[in-house]
Amino acid sequence: MHPEEQALIHDWNTVSGRFQPAERITFDDETLRDGLQSPSVTDPPLAAKLEILERMAELSIETANLGLPGAGAAHREDILAMAMHIARAKLPIRPNVACRTVVSDIEPVREMMDKTGLSVLACCFIGSSPIRQYTENWTLATLMGHVEKSLSYAHDHGIPVMFVTEDTTRAHPADLEALYGLAIDLGAERLCICDTCGHATPDGVRNLVSFVRRIVEKKGRKVGLDWHGHRDRNLDLANCMAAVEAGVTEVHGAALGVGERAGNAPMDLLLANFHLLGWIDRDLTKLGAYVRACSKHLKVPIPHNYPIFGHDAFVTGTGVHAAAVIKAMKRGDAWLADRVYSGVPAGDFGESQRVAVGPMSGKSNVIWWLDHHGFDGSDEALVERVFAAAKAADRLLSDEELRLAATQRA
């Protein structure tokens, strides 16, 4: 912490008090399950999936969904191979898998546990909203029957369960009380509240999580609460924060927000924001390596303006802004340079502030660039030549273009 941090930054985010979770917050990475359901991602080969798991472990991500065993033999083979890798490499990740509330989906979990020696969580999901029930011609009795049969099988065979209600954010309270209550009675260790269709607002999240907490409290058994949210309305990060404030202890996300339709909450930005809020304490300097590995293997480009890891995230080309960053750098104060024109300290995430040169730049940008690329920033003629080239451009110039401008003869 900078010795003058409180004097230099008045934090309106904390004027009414700083929320701190009562329990440790953990994360479930859905990149290799829900993430692969994105219409635009590539299902990577096993070696790439193992690398992604290694990147998760570097970030101390606690749990990872390895896939849907019911999707077929090839999927089951990859899931087992990933679980075996976690066991052999002693990665500090608990594996879980998505299962429909049918015995045939849950059966392979017992085999995985026997072959790996790991506790594999079966995330047993079932649709809960009235619109889904109407479409499928289901009744609540039908749903309750599936839950009782499948979770009883899991309980009898020593398979730990997270019970997941799909489309929870549009479900009737009485249905949720019946379904969650039965799951608790049948031994579920966690309940997952899902914004499957990206419907919720932060107020809706708080209302729903508080309601589910009351169900758990009435049952009198300690059960973990998860939040799984989609980003159809771009409220995913705000909803995850609201869920934690309301009492959720585990949050789901996927790298770069990949997933069905508009995707999931982005795991990388969840970690970054929870770090900035002071809700978690872990080394995130390798977060960029995770993001770039997932981008490469899933063939999902990182948008140029993506927070923290996009090309433009820490690039300053405007004269006034760059001048302030440069002055901080000249003081030798990395903390100051990281914050004077950025709400996100790049160094916390293994990144750095960068000064660029373009038509909106001042001479201070040019001088800084010259001094940091082997040229003499005190050569006024050289500065003028490069500055003129920048002013004549219609965008930021690349290092190659700036070198050309600097080395061309007057």
DALIN-V575857 format. One record per residue. PSI is psi in whole degrees, -180 to 180 (none if undefined). BURIAL is 1 if it has 24 or more other C-alpha atoms within 12 Angstrom, else 0. D_LAST is the distance of its C-alpha to the last C-alpha in whole Angstrom. Layout:
psi	burial	d_last
PSI	BURIAL	D_LAST
PSI	BURIAL	D_LAST
//
This chain:
psi	burial	d_last
136	0	48
139	0	45
-23	0	48
23	0	47
-48	0	47
-32	0	49
-31	0	48
-25	0	44
112	0	45
114	0	48
97	0	50
-18	0	51
-22	0	52
12	0	55
-40	0	56
13	0	60
154	0	60
118	0	58
138	0	60
124	0	61
142	0	62
-26	0	66
162	0	66
135	0	63
132	1	61
171	1	60
141	1	58
119	1	59
119	1	56
11	1	57
-42	1	54
9	1	56
-83	1	59
-35	1	58
-37	1	54
-6	1	55
-2	1	57
138	1	53
-16	0	53
5	0	50
161	1	50
131	1	51
111	1	54
163	1	52
166	0	54
-42	1	56
-39	0	54
-40	1	51
-39	1	54
-38	1	55
-42	1	51
-41	1	51
-40	1	54
-40	1	53
-38	1	50
-44	1	53
-37	1	54
-24	0	51
4	1	51
31	1	55
128	1	56
-40	1	60
155	1	61
134	1	59
120	1	61
-6	1	61
-168	1	62
100	1	65
-31	1	68
-3	1	69
-10	0	67
171	0	68
-41	0	68
-41	0	65
-43	1	64
-38	1	67
-45	0	65
-42	1	62
-46	1	63
-42	1	66
-39	1	63
-41	1	61
-40	1	64
-39	1	65
-43	1	61
-43	1	61
-48	1	65
-44	0	64
-4	0	60
42	0	62
138	1	60
52	1	60
131	1	61
122	1	64
147	1	64
163	1	65
152	1	66
134	1	66
137	1	70
161	1	72
61	1	75
145	1	77
-38	1	78
-28	0	77
-31	1	73
-28	1	74
-46	1	76
-20	1	73
-40	1	72
-41	1	75
-43	1	75
-44	1	71
-41	1	72
-38	0	75
-27	0	72
-21	1	70
11	0	72
155	1	70
109	1	71
122	1	69
125	1	69
113	1	70
92	1	69
116	1	71
151	1	70
142	1	72
140	1	71
-16	1	73
153	1	72
-32	1	74
-36	0	72
-43	1	72
-41	0	75
-44	0	76
-41	0	74
-5	0	75
41	0	79
158	0	79
165	0	82
-36	1	81
-38	0	84
-47	0	82
-45	1	79
-36	1	82
-44	0	83
-43	1	80
-46	1	79
-44	1	82
-47	1	83
-43	1	79
-29	1	79
-41	1	83
-47	1	82
-45	1	79
-44	1	81
-23	0	84
15	0	81
30	1	79
118	1	76
146	1	74
136	1	73
122	1	70
126	1	72
121	1	69
116	1	70
147	1	68
38	1	67
-34	1	68
-3	1	66
19	1	69
153	1	72
140	1	75
-44	1	76
-38	0	79
-42	1	78
-40	1	76
-39	1	78
-47	1	81
-50	1	78
-39	1	76
-43	1	80
-42	1	81
-41	1	78
-44	1	79
-31	1	82
9	1	81
10	1	79
134	1	76
-21	1	74
154	1	71
137	1	70
125	1	67
124	1	66
131	1	64
67	1	62
-35	1	62
9	1	61
39	1	59
-30	1	61
154	1	61
166	1	60
-39	1	60
-42	0	63
-39	1	65
-48	1	63
-43	1	65
-45	1	68
-46	1	69
-41	1	68
-39	1	70
-45	1	73
-36	1	73
-38	1	73
-35	1	76
-46	1	77
-45	1	77
-39	0	78
-32	0	81
-21	0	82
23	0	81
139	0	79
120	0	76
133	1	74
150	1	70
129	1	68
155	1	65
128	1	62
110	1	61
144	1	58
167	1	56
29	1	53
-31	1	54
10	0	54
28	1	51
13	1	54
-50	1	54
-44	1	52
-39	1	54
-38	1	57
-41	1	57
-43	1	57
-38	1	60
-43	1	62
-43	1	61
-28	1	62
-10	1	65
3	1	66
144	1	65
-8	1	64
135	1	62
138	1	59
148	1	58
174	1	55
148	1	52
133	1	49
14	1	46
20	1	49
153	1	50
-175	1	54
144	1	56
-120	0	54
-6	1	52
-173	1	53
175	1	54
134	1	53
120	1	50
-41	1	51
-43	1	47
-27	1	47
-50	1	51
-45	1	50
-47	1	47
-40	1	49
-33	1	52
-47	1	50
-28	0	49
-11	1	52
18	0	54
-22	1	56
158	1	55
100	0	54
161	1	52
117	0	49
19	1	47
-15	1	44
14	1	45
-37	1	45
-37	1	42
-38	1	43
-49	1	46
-46	1	44
-34	1	41
-44	1	44
-40	1	46
-45	1	43
-50	1	43
-31	1	47
-8	1	48
48	1	45
111	1	44
147	1	40
118	1	39
145	0	38
-30	0	34
19	0	36
134	0	39
138	1	40
-49	1	39
-2	1	38
156	0	36
-38	0	32
-5	0	32
-39	1	35
24	1	33
127	1	29
117	1	28
-14	1	25
137	1	26
-53	1	24
-44	0	28
-48	1	29
-36	1	27
-41	1	27
-43	1	30
-43	1	30
-41	1	28
-40	0	30
-41	0	33
-40	1	31
-24	0	30
-12	0	34
24	0	34
91	0	37
-37	0	36
-46	1	39
-45	1	38
-31	1	34
-15	1	36
-16	1	38
-33	1	36
31	1	35
130	1	37
-7	0	41
117	1	41
112	1	40
-39	1	38
-27	1	39
-22	1	43
23	1	42
15	0	40
-179	1	37
154	1	34
143	1	32
138	1	28
126	1	25
172	1	23
129	1	20
-166	1	20
-20	1	20
3	1	23
158	1	21
178	1	21
-26	1	18
-35	1	21
-46	1	21
-46	1	17
-44	1	18
-46	1	21
-45	1	19
-45	1	17
-27	0	20
6	0	22
29	0	20
15	0	19
171	0	16
103	0	16
-9	1	16
-5	0	17
101	0	13
-38	0	13
-41	0	9
-45	1	9
-45	1	12
-39	1	10
-47	1	8
-38	1	11
-40	1	13
-40	1	12
-39	1	12
-43	1	15
-26	1	16
-10	0	16
164	0	18
15	0	22
175	0	23
141	1	22
145	1	19
165	0	20
-38	0	19
-42	0	18
-37	0	16
-39	1	14
-41	1	14
-44	0	12
-37	1	10
-28	1	10
-10	0	9
150	0	6
144	0	4
none	0	0
//
